Each structure stands twice: as C-alpha cells, then as structure tokens.
Amino acid sequence: ENQFKWDQKLRAFVVAHSHMDVGWVYTVQESMHAYAANVYTSVVEELMKGKQRKFIAVEQEFFRLWWDAVATDKHKQQVHQLLQEGQLEFVIGGQVMHDEAVTLIDDQILQLSEGHGFLYETFGIRPQFSWHVDPFGASATTPTVFALAGFNAHLISRIDYDLKADMQKNKRLQFVWQGSPSLSESQQIFTHVMDQYSYCTPSQLPFSNRSGFYWNGFAVFPDPPKDGVYPNMSLPVTDTNIHPYAQAMVANIKERAAWFRTSDVLWPWGCDKQFFNASVQYSNMDLLLDYINKHSDEFGVTVQYATVSDYFQAVHSKNLTWEIRDSQDFLPYSTEPFQAWTGFYTSRSTLKGVARRASSLLYAGESFFTQYVRQHPESSICKCGALKQLQSLRWAVSEVQHHDGITGTESPKVKNMYMDNLMYGMFNVKKLMASLIFDMNNAKKNGDVYSSVYSKDSGKPGTFNPYVIVYNPLAWNITTFVTVSVSHSSMNVYDELGNFVPAQIQSSAESHSTYDLYILVEISGLSCKKYIVKPSNGKRSVFIGKSVKYQRKDATRGVQQSPDLLPVVNDCYQIIITDRETNETVQLTQEFLEYHVNGDVMKGPISDNYLFAPNSSAVPVSKAVEMEIVFGNLVTEIRQYFYSNITAQYYIYAMYTRLYLVPEGYDGKLLCHRIEQEYSVGPLEVNREAILRTSTNLSTGQLLYTDDNGYQIQERPFKTYVNNTAARNYYPMVQTAYIEDNATRLTLLAERAHGVSSQGNGQMEVMLHRRLWNNLQWDLNFNLTLNDSSVVHPVFWLILGTKSATTVLYRTSQQALEHRPIVMFGQFSGDKPELPRQLQQKSVHSSPVTVPPNLHVQTLSIPGWRYSSNHTEQVHSIRKQKQGDADFSRVLLRIRHLYEVGEDPVLSQPVTVNLKSLLKGLGSVKSVEERSLTGTWDINTLKRWKWKTAQNPSKGFSNSRNISEEYIVTVHPKEIRTFFVYFQDQ
C-alpha cells in the first residue's frame, strides 16, 4: 500500500465546472436566457486570458444551443484552440447527465451517442471520463455503458449516506467496478465516488457570513440583473483576507485527502448554475492559487487548475492495486434516515410512459427509414427533411433522460416542456412513416395515411379506416394482437390476398359508442403487413366477445369465489391461476392499496417528488367492486371497477385483465404465456401513493429481483432498518421484476418505470401513481410539490411458470412489450374502400431481418453523422474547416445478447451471426467497421486504460478485435456490439 505520508505534499486539482440542469425548476429556454449562454461565452473569453486556467463542460444540450445560436465565429475558433491545448475538456459528452434509476439502457446509449456524434463531427474529440455527480443513486449498467463507449474512468457521487461514510473512513471511495457479471473484466472501469462534499465547493467560510469561492454569486431568474450584482457574491480576495481564504481552502483539501489513497485531491470548484460571470471567478481564484503555491512549504499543499483527465492521469500513474467491486449497484439512495429517494421511481407516471412510448416509436421509425433509404435510392422523399424529423425525436428522447426529467422531479412547466418536445418529435416521426408508406406505394392520389401508435383510440372517432398497416419493429417473427377502435360491430378482416384473418370484436370498456377490434397478426422481423377491415355483408369471420356483467359487491365483507363466476381459461393459464404445462397451481391475489403520507414538515417526514416516507402500512382503498367478463374465442377480458363505497358514482381504480387464446397453426408461445393487465388509476386524493400488491403462496423469503435499466437483474434482499424500512426497500423497476421459490417464478413486465418492493413473503407491490403536497419551503419555492391530479394507464404483463420456462420467455417478452407493433391507418377520399392496386401487389418490405431469440437488434438506423470514420481524415478535415454533408450511406447496427453467462443452458451460449446474410434485405454488404458503443472510435484503435487489481496485476491497455472477411461475428452473453455497415450502390 503506497500510503502517502503527511510530510509528502498534497496536490489539489481544482476542477472548474458549472452544474447545468437540462430542465428541473426552469425550462431550457429560461436557463439559456438567465445564465447558461453566459457560462460558455464568459468561460471561453476568460480561458483565453490565462494558459493555466481550465474548465470542464458536461451537458451537450446547453453547449449545442450556445454553439448554434449564440457563439460568434471568434468564440468558435477559440473553443477549437482551448480544446487543442487541454484548457477546455468535455466530460461525459452526452446530451444530458442521464438519470440512472428509471432510464432504459437504449435511451442512455441514444443520448450519449447524440452528444458524442456532435462533438466528434465538430471538434474531432471523444470524451473519456464521466462526471455523474447528481443522479440519485448509481446503477451497475452505467459503468458498463461508459466502458463500452471508451471511457477510462467513471465518477459518481450520490450513494447511500451511511455507506459513503463507511467507504470514506476506510479509504474505499475508489475501486475498479465490474458492472456486468458476464462482461466482468473486459468492460470494468475505474470508479471514483465523490466524498461527502460532493460536486460543490464547501460554502462556509470562518471569516465571512457569505458563501465562499462563488465570487459571481447565484444566478437570478428570469433576467440577469442589469447592474451585474448577484445575490450572495463571495468576498473578493484582498491582501487582508487572502491568508484566511487560503487557510480555509487548504484545510478542506487536507480533510478530503485523508479519505483517499493517493496524495492527489480532486477539488471541484463550482456548483449548480455557476460561472455565468467567469471573469470575477477566475480573477479571484488566480490570486488564491498563486498565494497557496508561493507558501506551499508552509501549507503542505500545491494547487493547480485541472480537468477531470488531469486528475485521473495522476491517480493512474501512481500504479496502485485497486479492489474490485462486483455488479452490485448503489440503489436505492438515502440522504438521511427518513430521506429515502425512492418516490421518484414512480413520480409523474404519465411522463415516464410517454418518454418510453416516444423511445419505442423512434426505434421503429429509425429502422423503417433505414430500410426505405436502402431500398428506394431514387425516391421522391427529401432525405434531409426526413432526417430532421427523426432528429427532433432523438433530441426530445435524449433530453428527457436528464436526471430531473424522466425522474418526475421537475416543476410543472418543465414537465410540459418535455411533453411538448416529445409530442412534437412523435408527430414528426409518425408523419414520416406515413409518407414513406405512401411513397413506396405511389398511393398519394388515393387518400392519406395517418398513424397512431398502439392505442385503443387509434383513428379518428366515427371515421372508417379501410386498411390497417402494421409494422413489426423487432428483428424476430412475432405473433400478437393489435387493437383497433371501430364504430361498427359487424366487421371482417382480410389480409392482402383476401383471406380471412382471425379477429374478435367487443364493446369498448372506455366508450359506449365504439368497439375494440382485436386482430391477430403474424409478421416477420422488421416487416410490414397490411390488413383490410370491411363491414361484413352477411358473411361473418370475426368472433364476437360476449359480455357477462356482475352486480356491484360490498368488498368489505371478504371476497368469496362466487359460484356463478364462469371459468377464465386459455392453453397456458386458468384464473384462479394454474400453470397448465406443469399443473402447478399458484394462489395469486391482487389488490389496490394506498400509502397515506404526511404533508406537514412540522408533523414529521414528508413524501415529495423525490422522497417516499409512508406514515404506516398501505391500506385497502375500495369498499365496493363491480365486474364484467367478456368471453371470446381469441380474447377473454375481465373488467374490474373499484369504488370508494357501494353507492359511489365513479370508480377510482379499474383493472382490465386479458388472456389470449391462439388458434391452431399460429405460434402462440409468447401470447399464451402472458396475462396482460391494464390499469386506470386516479385522480388520487392528495398525499396518497397508490400501489398494486400481488400476493402469492410462493415461499420467497421476501427476496425480490429487479432490473437495472432493462439490461441486467439485481437481487434485492429485504433489509430491516431502524427507520423508514418500507421506503428503503423500494427499488426501481424499469422493465422487469420477479419473485420466486425453489420451483416457480412470477414475473412482472412493465412499459414504463415504477417503484417496486416485496414487503411480505410471496408478495410483490408496484407503485402506480403518486399525488402529493407539502409545506416544505424549498419545495414550495420551486413548485416541486407533485400535486399530480392525472389519471394514469400503466400496462403490465404477468408471466408465471417454472424458472427455466420463464427465463426463456421474459427476455423476449420484455422487448415485445417495449416494441409493440406500430399501427397506421389508411383512409381514402373516394367512396370505395378499395386498396390501390400497387398496395395489393407489392409487399412494403422485401426481405425480413431476423436474429435468434437470444439476440436483439438494439439499433438499426442512419444517424446522418457528418464525420469520417477514419480519425486522421476527420481531424484533418476539421483543421481545414471542411464540414461534410449528412452521410446517408452509413448504417449504424447494434446487436445485443440478452442473456447472462449461465442463465440458460441454450440461450446463454455465444451466437455467431453472418452480417451479410442478416442484412441482405437492405442490399449487398460492401464493408463493416466495428465501433465503440457511441460510434466514435474504431474498436481496433480504442485503447482504454487498464487499472491494476489483485486479480490482474499487469497494467496496460485493453485489446482489439477483428471481423472476419465474410462478416461473421460471434456475440457473447451480454455483449452489445456496434457496427458501421456500408452497402454496394444499387
């Protein structure tokens, strides 16, 4: 152990930064106006005035807005120079600093690639360090994502307060993190946890009642003050106070040094919304650093301006041996005994749902556009316009991944900003997909297509939609149902060849004037199918769902299984639930309950956007329940409505449970094995948190399993604490949670993030909705009280069976729920609902793209980046100021292995893929380059730093890999492989 001696001088790395939230209390536009634009303008100007000065820039959204709309040509030229000389450094480099608890890995990669693409095409630089200082808890997926993106070190801050104190005391804040059990050493990354002072400069000064080291004061909204005087500006450094200033800084450096193993001390200088007047910041700090360095023998410390890379280089060069942390994450996160940050796993559920729907629409739009460009080189569609439409949704989905975005921890106006941007981007992509279908079929003269993405209220009410186009965005063949809202009860559904298609029609639960038409669709990977929906003239092919209604019952008298209830059954389950493959009966009950929470800070702990602090156990909500069962040959739906009392007019909760029966000749494996549930929750009363608790007779020992970001599973044993045990045992569920005993597993899959917990043996409860108000002054000042009066409609799929059977099912079902088919409707202006001939004869897509069930095509897109993938050429063209056009010939392909090593005897095996034959439907592959996760590195030139560990004593760089001449690649468990693919010209 190279423990430093106190006679050895400490070296402090002063890292100047501004923490700039992309939304939170203020919108992006408000922030740009009040301070953010001034940060970059003044920092760039000030860095030019002193070669020793440095600064790190983090979130790209603000920088790009400044670069495009504010920066002068002179500023731009200065930025290039400052990057070259190492005075300005981009860290992370994503559009935002993404949340780690409730984001999906796909969206983390998207927002990182968005920022990296801009930085590489504009400056030829590739960030190699993270600065994840503010997300509320740390996921084990993030270190893997950053390692795959080529980072050399990862930096986090917010972890459980008691754990941080312990790590600090034992000098264990730095370690090598193997975030993925399957990728282990190959994608490990050195990780630094910030000490208790976190990312802000200590603000207490013994000689001043103002904060310290914030000479520009604090930002003011909505307008910067005309006189330049801001609140709480630190005392300027003068001859009389420079010594006490130096003493205060040195004391803090020494306090921090004692918590780390090397004599290098990371000293973050800045905080939220800082450096909008960089001139006063640097001119004071210059004096202070000079003074400490002149008296460094007396102080025992030297100080220097630094970037994150300067600091990590110093630590790396010490050649110490570091301990390894396994794939355990740092969730949940508490700041005090009664401050468990587990409420945000559910806050603003509607925003969480829309963000994920937008993400899956973008996923579909990208592959649809890619196939279109490859197959229609001479098309009439403007590719640049189409790219702009996709970019608007890329930007919006990236933006909402911010750690005060999808988390639901923003003010109402900022929530509206995210929603507006998402809806605008979704509108653009739906419009694009509709216009591509038209162009492919030259059907312009015959009417118009409008698209609607998997919702029951698809199509315009009361209008008639003669044809339905369904796109399967997954690279697997799927058999599933799509639901279309129609106005007539007698309909027939045909395929393109005029054959009857199995379908069922029933009265809609939501509206008395419409019907739900369930169409059974079988579609190849990344392909489209067209269905014709016509009124039936006597000849009927559609099954009718028959409804049986049951009277409202008093729920307080205990629910008996009524003898008059008809059995609900399909080939896989019978409710009461039996797994019909093993005849294993599992008793399963579900109920809605509510936690009551306190809103008065004088009376105890509160719940808010972030925190969950229940008063006591959850209590049942409904006093009366009504039920209707719709029986059909394809779909059986149980509709349950829960009321506050036996005479109440409106229900407070509804649950729709669907079981599918698949006709012979169809592959119904996934369909049959899922019980689909949709809920209606709200509006809630104030200071209520709504949960759905599923109780079983499985003996689980309160052990819960939840996913980290839809990428890997974490084991969550129930832990007992002195205080706040219920809230501290809540975990984020991004896609998956399950409980199991020795034989059987019950899995829940979700289409948006929720908080989940196992508060009792055999139980799993999911938080569905929250509505809160409190009188904490801080929350009131920033409008962060979460008085959310909306009604939310989350969807879950339940899968029950043996562990081995559910392991096979849940990975593919996860993706099938995330990427449900896109449904588009066609309507014609003529009175004949006939399809144009071209549409009948020509399939929308030629050759399907399909991979085995343990692989997932994570990305198939045309990013349109303007950079050369040859680094030397790219750097050269930036020097020559040659900016190329958007590149439509480069296709970005990511393939991900869905399974862990050892998870399944068959599906956990490596898979060999021939990229040439996989993509033959797009054309003839000319060349393939393997790239880093975000695309900016050629994998063979990426040399990440290695850090010495007991298991791996030699220090060096990571290795490269090659693709065979035949474009054959082998994908190992949990790998995400990224390629640029180029095709022969057609």
N, C-alpha and C positions, 0 to 999 in steps of 0.2 A: 504494500500500500504506500503510494507516494504522498503521505500526508504532508501538507506544507507546514513549515514552521512559522511561528509568528514573527520571527526575525526576517523572514522572507517577505519582500514587498508584495502587496496585493496589487493586481492590475484591474482597474474598473473599466468596463466597456460601456460607454454612455450611448445608449441607442435612442435616438430621437424619433418619435413616432406620434401619429395622431390617430386615435381610435374613432373611425367614422362609420356609424351605423347606417346601412343602406335601408332606411326606414327604421322606425321604432316609435319615437314620440312625434317626430316631424317627417313629412314626406321628403323624398329625394330632391324635389324642386325647392322646397323650403330650405333644406340643408345647403344646397348649392348656393342659394342666394345669401343665406345668413353667414356661412363660414367656409364651406367645403372648397369652393372655387378659389377663395383667398389662400387656403392652405397651400395649394400647388403653385399658385402664382408667386406667393411670397417666399416659399421654401426654395423654389428654383432660383429666384433672384438672390437670396441670401447665401445659398451654397456656392454661387459663383464668386462671392466676395471673400471666401476663405477656403483654401485647399484642404484644411484639416476638418472642416465641417462635413457631417454626414446625416443622412435621413433614410428611413425605410418607408416605402409606400406599400399598402396592403390591398384594400378592396379596389378592383379594377373598374367597377361601375362608375364611381365618382371620378376616377382618373380619366376614363374614356370620355365622360361628359365634358370634363375640363379640356381635354386634348382636342375634341371635335368642335367645341363651341366657344371656348374662352382663350386658350393658349394662342399667343401670337407666333409668327414664324420664328422670331428670335427665341422665344421660350422653347419652342420645339427643338431648335438647334442646340440650345443649352442642355435640354434633357438628354439628348444623344451624347453630348460631351460628358455630362455628370455620370451617366451610366458607364461610359467607357473608363472613366477614372475611378470608379468604385465609390463615389460620394453619394450617389443615389442607388438604392437597391430595392427591387421588387421582391417581396416575400409572399408566400402562398401563390399570389398571381391569379387567383380565381376572381370571378365577378364579385363575389361576396366572401365573407368568412362564414362558411355554412354551419348551420346547427348540426350537432352530431347525434341527437337522440331520436328525432322524428323524421329525418330525411331518408329517402331511398338512395341506395348506392348509385343507381343510374343517374339521379339528379345531381348528386355530388360530383360525379365524373363530368356531367354536362357543364355545370357552372365553372368547373376547373378548366375544362377544355376551351370554353368560351374565352376566358381571360387569357389563357396561355396562347391560344391562336392569335389573339390581338397583339400580345407582347412580342411574339416571335416574328409575326409579319411586319411589325412596326419597328422593332429595335434589334431583332435577331437574338434576344436574350431568353433564357429559360430559368425560371425561379427554381432554387434547390433547397429552400428551407421553409418551414411552416412557422406560423405565429398564431396558433389557435388559442388566443388568450381569453376569449369571452364566452364560447359555448358552455351551456350549463351541464357539465359532466362530459366525459370523454368516452367515445365509442372505440372498440377494438378494430372497427372497419377502417377508420381514418388513417391510422399508421400504415395499413396495407395499401390504401389508395395513394397515399403520398409516396410510399416506396415505389409503387408501380409507375408513378409519374416522374421518378428520377430524383426524389429528394434525398439529401444526405442526413438531415436531422429534422426532428419534429418537436414542436414546443407547445405545451398546454398549460393551463393554469387552474381552471375551476374543477377541483375534485373535492370529495367529502372533507369537511373541516377537521375531523378527528384523525382521518388517515393522513392528511397533509401534515398535521402537527407531528405525527409519529415519524413520517418519512423525513421531515426536516431535521428532527432531533438526531436521527440515525444516519444522516447524510445519504439518503437513498432517493433523492429527488431526480437523479439521473440514472438511466438504465437503457438497455437495449431491448426494445419491445418486439416480440414476435406475435403480431396481432392476429395472424391466421394460423391455426394449428396445422393445416395442411401445407401451406406455403412456408411456414416456420422460418428457417434461417435464410432462405433465398430472398424473402421480402421483409426481413427485420429492419428496424430503423432505430437509431439512437434518439432517445426521447428525454427532453428536459421539462420538468414540472416547475413552474414559477413558484417562488416562496410566498409567504403569507402577504407580502406587499403587492403581489400580482403585477399587473402591467402599468400601474400608475406610480408616479413619483410620490414618495412619502410627503404628505402635505403639511404636517405640523412642524413649525419651527419654534425652538425655545425662546427666541428673541423677538418674535413678531406675532401679532394676532391674525395676520393674513396667511394664506397658504404659501408654501414655498415652491420655488422653481417653476411657477406658472406666471411668468412676467407679463404674458399677454392677457392674463385674466381668463374669464369664462365667456364663451360665445353667447350672443344675445339674439333672440328671435322676435319678430320676423325680420327686422332690418339691422344691419350693423350700425352702431352709434356713429353719428356724423363726426363727433369730436375725437373718435378713436379711443375714448376712455371706456374700458370694460369693467364689470364688477370683479372684485377680488383679485386685482393685479398684485403680484408679489412685490415686495420692496425691491427697488433697483439695487444692484450691487454697488456699494460705495467703499471708500477707504475705511470708513468706520465699521461697516458691518461685514466686510469680506472675510475676516477671520472667523467670526461665529458662523457665517454661511458655510465656510469650508469645514469647520468642525462638525456641523450638523450632517453634511454630506458624507464625510469620512466615517463618522460614527455609524451611519446607516450601511455604508459599504462593508464595514467590518462585521456588523451584526449579520449581514447576509452571507459573508464569506464563511462564517462558521458552519453554515448549513450545507456547504458543497465540498467536494473532494479536491478541487484544484484551487490555485491562487487567483484564478480568473473569475471576475464577478460581473454578471450581467446586470446592468443598472438602467432599466427602462426610464426614459425621460419623456414624459408626455402623459396623456390620458384621453378621455373622450373629448372630441371637438377641440383639440389643441393645435397650435402652430398656424392659426389664421393670421397672426402677425409674427412671422418668423424673425423679423429684424430685431425686435426687442428680446425675443427668446435667445437668439444666438449671441447678441452683443453682451448680454449679462453672463451667459454660461461661458463664453470665451474667457472672460476675466476670472471666473471662478476656477476653471480648469487650469489656466496658466498659474494661478496662485498656488493651487494644491501641488502641481508638478514642481514649482520652484521650491516648495517646502516638503518635498516628498520624503526626505530622510526623517524629518520630524513627524510627519503623518504616517509613514509606513505604507503609503499608497501612491500609485501613479494612476492618472485618469486620461482617457482619450475618447474622442468621438469614434463611434464604431457602427458597423452594420451587424446584422444577425450572423452573417457568414464570417465576419472577423472574429466574433466570439466563439463560434463553433470550431473554427480552424484552430484557435488557441487551445481549446479543450482537447480536440482530436490529436494535436501534436504532443500532448503530454504522455500519450501512449499507455494510459492506464487500462486495467482489465475491468470491464463493467459487468454487473449482474444482468441476467436475462429475466424479463417479465414475460409470462406466457400470454395466452389470448384473453385473459380476463379483462373486462372493461372497467371504467370508472363511473358506473351508473348504478343507482341514482346519485344525485348530488344534494348534499345538505350544507347550509352555511352556519346553522345553529341547531340546537336540539329540536326546536319547533319550526324550523325552516327547511322542510323537505321540498326541493324543487321538482315535484312530481305532478303538479297540476297542469303544467304546460304540455304534458304528453297528450292532453285532450282539448285544451283551450282553443276556442274558435274552430270547432269541428267542421263547419261549412268551408272555411278557407282551406283547411287541411284536405278536405275532399276535392275541392275544385283544383287545388295545386296538383294533386295526383292525377285527376282526370286530364288536366292540361298536359301533364308529362306523358301520359299514355297516348293522347291524341298526337302529340309531337312525334313520339316514337313511330306511330303508324304513318304520319304524314311524311316523315323522312324516308322511310323505305319505299313508300308509294312514289314519291318524287324521283328517287334514285332509279327505280325500275323504268319510270316514264322516260327519263333523260337517256338512259341506256338504249331503250327500245324505239325511241322516236327522235332520232338525231335531227330530222328536218322539220320539227314541229313548229306550229304557229304560236305556241305559248312563249312569252318572254321569260327566259330562264333567270335573268337578273331580277325581274319583278317577283318571280316565284321564290327565289332565294330570300328576298326581303320579307316576304310573307312568313317563311319559316323562321327567319332571324327574329322577327317580332315575338314569336312564341319562345324561341330559345332564350331570348333576353328576359322575358317575363318569368319563365320557369326557373331560370338561374337566379333572378332577383329574389324570388320568394323563398329560396333556400337559406337566406340570411337568418342568423340566429335570433332575430326578433321578428321574423316573417312567418314562416310555416309553423313556428312555435306558438303563435297566437298571443304573443306578449307585446303587441304593438297597440297604439291608440286607434280608435275607430277610423279616423281619417286616413291613417296609414294602411289599415286593413282594406279600406276602399280603394286606395291606390293600387295595392297588389291585385285586388279582384278586377279592377278596371283593366290593368295591363294584361292579366291572364285572359280575360274575356275577349279583349281586342285581338290578342295573338291567336286564340282558339277560333275566333270568327275568320281570321285570315287563312288559317290552315284548312278549315272546313271549305272555305270558298275555293282555295287552291285545289283541294282534292276533287271537288265537284267539277271544276273547269278542266282538270286533267282527264276525267272520265269522258266529258263531252268531247274533248279534243280527240281522244283515242277513237271515239265512235263517230266523229264528224256529225254529232247529233244536234248541233247548235240550232238549226232551223226548227227543230221539233218541240222545243219547250225548254224547260230549265230544270236543273237539279239543285236541290238544296239539301244540306246534310245535317244530320242530327246524331249526336253520339250517345249510344246506349242509354236512352231514357224513355220512359213509358209515354211521355208526352211528345214523342217524336212526331214530326209532321205538323202541319197547321191544322188545328181542330176543325172538324167538319169538312175538310177537303178530302179528295180521294187521290190516293197515291198508287197509280197502276203498277209501278215497279219499284223493287227494293234492291239496292246493290249492297252487298255485304263484303267487306274486306277483312281478311284474317291477317293481323299484323305479326303473328308469331311464325317462326320457321318450323312449325310442326303441323301435321294434318290435324284439324280439330273437328269434333262433332259437338255441337252445343245448340242452345236455343237463343234466338233473338226475339225480342218482343216489339211489336209494332202496334201503335194505337190506331184503331179504325172506327168508323162511325156506323157500320152495318154489322148485323150479327150473322149474316149468311155470306160466307166468302169462300173462295177456293184459292189455293196457292199452287203455282206451276213453276217448274224450272225452265231453262231456256229452250229445252226441246219439247216443252208442252206436257211433260209428265207431272202427275200429282206429287206434291211434296207434303209429307206429314206435318200437320199443323193443328193447333187447338185454339178455339176462341171462347172467351168467357167475359162476363161483365167485369168492368174495371173496378178495383177496390177504391180508386181515388175519385172516379167521376161517374155519374149516373148516365151520362149521355154517350159514353164511348165504351169500346170493348178492347180487351187485350188479346192480340193475336200472337200466339207463340209459334214460331216457325223453326222446325228442326233443320239446321244447316250442317253440311259436311263440306269443309273447304280445305284445300291443300295449303301448304306453307306459303305465306306472303302472296296469297292469291285472292281474286275476287270471284264472287258468283252473283248472278242476277236471278231474281225471283219475281214472278208476275202475280199480283194479287188482284182477283176479279170477283165481282159479285157472282154467286153461284146461280145458274139458271136451272133449278130443279136438281141437277146432278151435284151431289154434295161430297166433298172429300175431307172437309175439315171436321175434326172432332169437336163436340160441344162440351164445355165444362159445366157440370150441373151443380147447383148450389144448395147446400143444406144449412139452414140458419138455426142457431140455438139461442134460447132466451137468455137475457142477462141474468147472471147468477151472483149471489152475495158471496164474495171471496173470503169474507172474514170467518165463515163457518167451516173452513177447511175444505180443500177441493177433493171430492171423491171422483173416481173414474166413473162417469155416468154410464149406466148400462146401454143407453141409447146412442152412445158415440160409435160411429162406424169406424172400422179399422182403416188406418192410413198406411199404405204399404207399397214398396217397389221391389225390384230384384235384389237390392242390397240392404235395405233397412225396413223395419216396421216400427211405427211410432205407437206405443211405447218401444224404445229402441232396441232392436236386436240386430247384431251383425249377422246377416243371413249366410255369409260364407262360412262362419265358424259356429253359427247359432249361439254366439256369446251375447247374453242379454246384459245390457248396461242400464241401470236405472238412472235416468237423467231428468232433472227438473230445471226449469229456468224461471227466474222472476226478476222484475224490475224493482230496484230499491233506490233510495236516495240517502246520501250523507247530508246531514244538516251541519252547516258551518257558521262560524261566528264572524260578524262584520264590524264589530266594535273593538278597536285596539285597547280600550280601557278594560275590556272583559276577558282578554286572553288572546292566544294566537289566532291569526286570520288566514283564510284562503284568498289568493288573488290570482292574476294571470299566470304567475309563476308557481306559487306555493299551494300545497294541499295540506290542510290542517283540520281534519274532521273533529267535531265535538265528541262523537261517540260512534258506536257501530251504525251501519246503514240500516234504514227502516223501510219496510214494505210500503209501497205507495198506493196501490189500488185497492178499493173496497168492493169493486164490482167488475165482472168481466163478461164480455159478450164474444160469441164465436160463430164463425161461418166456415164451412168446409166446402171447397169447390173440387168436385171429383171429375177427373177426365182420364182419357186413355193415355195421354202423354204427360200431363202435369196435374199434380194434386196440390192444392194450396190451402193452408189453414190460416184463416184471418182471425186474429185475436185483438180485441179492443179493451183497454183498461181504463176504468173510470174512478174518480175520487169518491163517488158514492153511488148507490143503486138508482138514484133519480137524476144524476148529472146529465146535462145535455151533450157536452163534448167530451171525447176521450182525451186522456193526457198522454197515453202511450198506445202504440199499435205495433203488432208483430205479424209479419207475413212469412210463413214458413212454406217452402216449396220443395217437393220431391218429384224427381223426373223418372218417367218410365220410358225406356228406349225400345223402339220396335226392333224386331229381328232384322238382321242384315246391317245394322249400324254398330259402330264401335262406341259402346256407351260406358266404357270403363270409368272415365272421369265424371261423367254426368250422373251415373247411377250412384256413385260413392259419395256424392256431396249432398248435404242438406243445406239449402240456400235460405238465408234469413235476411229480411229487410225490416228495419225498424222505423217508426216515426216517434220522435222524442221531442217534447216541448210544445209551447213555450213553458219553461220551468218557472217555479216561484223563485224569488230572489234568495241567494245563499243556499242553493241546493246543488248537489252534484249527483248526476244520475248514473246508475250502473246497471248492467245486466249480469246477474250472477247465475252461472251454470253449475249445478251441484250433481255429483255422480256418486256411485258406490265404489269407485276406484280407490284403492288404498295408495295414495300418492305421497303421504308424509309431508304435504304442503310444499313439495318441490315443483317449481314451475320452470318452464323453458320458454324463452322469448328470443326473437331475432334481433340482431344488430343490423339495422338498415337494409333488411331483406337480403343480407349477404351470408351471415353465419348465425348459429344458435348459441345462446348463452344459458348456462344453468343458473337458476335463481333460487337457492335455498332460502326458506323463510328465516328471518333473523329477528330476535327479540331485542328491543332497545328499552332503556329506562323511560324515554319519552317518545311519543309520536310513532309508535311501531307500525300502525296501519299504513300511514303515508309513506314511511321509509321502505315499505315492502311493495311499493308500486314501481313498475318498470315500464319502459316504452315498448310498445308492440307496433312495429312499422308494417309488417305483413303477417307475422305468424306468432302464435303462442300455443303451447300444448302442455297437458298433464298426462301422466301415465302411471300404471302399476307394472307388475312384472310381465303381464301379457298384453295389455290393451292400452291404446293411446287415443286421447281425444284432442284433435287439432282444431284450432280456430284460425281462419284466414280472413284478413281484412283488406279493404280497398282504400283505407286512409289510416293515419296513425291514431292510436289510443293509448291510454294508460291501462295496465293490466296487473292483476295481483292474484295470489292464492291465499286468501285469509283463513281458509279452513281445509282440512283433509278432503281430497276429492273435489275441491272447488276451484273455479276459475272465474274471476269477475273482471269485466271490462268497463271502463268508464266511457260513457257515450256522449255526455254533454255537461256543461257547467254554466251556471249563471250566478254571478257574484257581485256584491257591492260592499265596500268597506270604507272606513273613515281615516285610513292611514293617509297622512297629509301628502306624502310623496306620491302615492297612487292617485290621489285627487288632483294634485298639481299637474300631473302628466296624462290625466284621463286614462288611467290603466286599471279601472275597477272591474272590467269584464262583465258589464251588465248586458249579457248576450241573450236577447229575447227570441232568438230564431227557433225554428223547428228544424231538426237535423234528420237525415235519412241514411244512416250508415247501413252497409251490407256486410254480412259475414257468410262464409261457407264453413260448415262443420263437417269434419271427416272423422269417422270412428272406425277403429279396426285394430288388427294386430300391429305391433310396432313395425314389423317388416313390411306389411302391406301399406301402412300409412307413409312410411319412408319413401316408398315408390311413388305414392300419389301426391304428397303435399308439395314437393318441389315443382312439379309440372302444374299443379292446380294453382299454386302461388302466381305463376306467370299468366295462367289462363284467366285468373280473376283480375290481375293488373292490366292485362292487354286483351280485354274483351273485343269482339269484332266491332268494326266501325260500320254503322248502318247509314246509308244515304238513300234519299227518296227521289224518284223522278216523277215529274208531273208534266202533262202535255197540254198545250193550248187547244189542240183540236178536240173534237168531241169523241173521237175513237181512242180508247186507251190501248192502242196497239203499239208494240215496240217498233222503233225504226229497224229496218232490215239488217243494217250493219250490226246493231246491238245484238240481234239474234244470232248472227252467224259467227261473230268474231269474239273469242274469249278476250277479256280485258287484259289478262296477263298470260304469257306463253308458258314458260317452264317454271314450276314451283321451286322454292328454295326450302329444303328441309334438312334438319340436323337430327341426330339421335336424341332420345328424351332426356339424357343427362347433360346435353349441351343446350345453350341458349344463345341465339344471335342477339347480343346485347345492343349492338348498333349496326345499322346499315344506312349510311347517309352520304350525301355530297356536302361536305362542310363549306366548300367555296373559299377556303383559305387561299390567300394570295402569295404564300411563301413557297420557296423552293425547298424540297425535302433534302437537298444537298446543302449542308451547313456552310461550307466555304462559299458556294454560289450565293446563298441567302445573305451572308454578311457582306459580300462584295456588292450585291445589288442595293443594299441599304446605304452603303457608303456612296454609291453612285446616284442615290436617291431615285432609283427606278422602282416604282411600285407597280407590280403586275396586275392583271385583271383577275377576277374570281376564277378559280380553276374548277371547271365542271367535269374534268376527266378523272379527277382523283376521287375514288370511293373509299370511305372510311368503314372498315369492318371490325367489329369487336366480337369475339366468341368467348363465352364464359362457361366453365364447367360448374354445374350446380351442386355437386356433391363433395363432401369431405372425404379424406382418406379413411377407409374402413367403415364408412357409414352403411354401405350396402355391398353385398358380395359381387354384384354385377355392375351396378350403376356407378360405383366408386372407382372403376377401372379407368386408366387413361384412354382417350379416344383419338383415333387417327382420322384426320379429315383431309380430303383432297379438295383444295380450294377451287381448282379449275372446274371440277365437275359440280361442286356445290353451287357455283355461280354461273353455270353455263346458260341459265335463263337470261342473264344480263349481257351475255356476249362472250367472246373468246378472251380469256385472261392473257394479258401480254407480260405483265410483271407484277411482283408483290414485294413490298418492303415491310418488314416488321418494325413497329414503332413503340415508343413508350406509351403509357396509358393515355396521355392527352395529345399524343401525335407529334410532339415537337422534337423528340430525339429518335435518331436511328438506333435501334436496340443494340447494334454492334459497336456504337461509339459511346454508349452510355456507361460510364464507369462510376458507380456510386461508391462513396467511402465505405470501407469496412471498419468496424469498431471491434477491438479485442474483447473477447469474452472467455470465461473459463473453458467453455466447450470449443471455442475457436480462437486459439491463441495468436494465430498469424494475422497481421493486419495487412489489408491490400484492397484491391478493387473487385467489384462483382464482375461476373463473366458474361459473355455474349452468347448468342445462339444463331444458328443458320436455318434457312428454309431450303428444302431440297429443290433440285431443278424442276421436279414435277409439281411443285407447290403443295407438297404433302406436309402437314403439321400434326404433331401429337399434342393434345391438350390434356394436361394433368389435373387432378382434383383441385378445385377452387381457383384455377388459373383464370385470368382474364387476359386474352391475347389480342393485341391491337395491330391491324394491318392497313397499309395503303394499297389499294388494288387498282391497277390500270388495265384497260381493255384495248383490244385491237380496234381500230376505226372500222365502222361498219360500211 
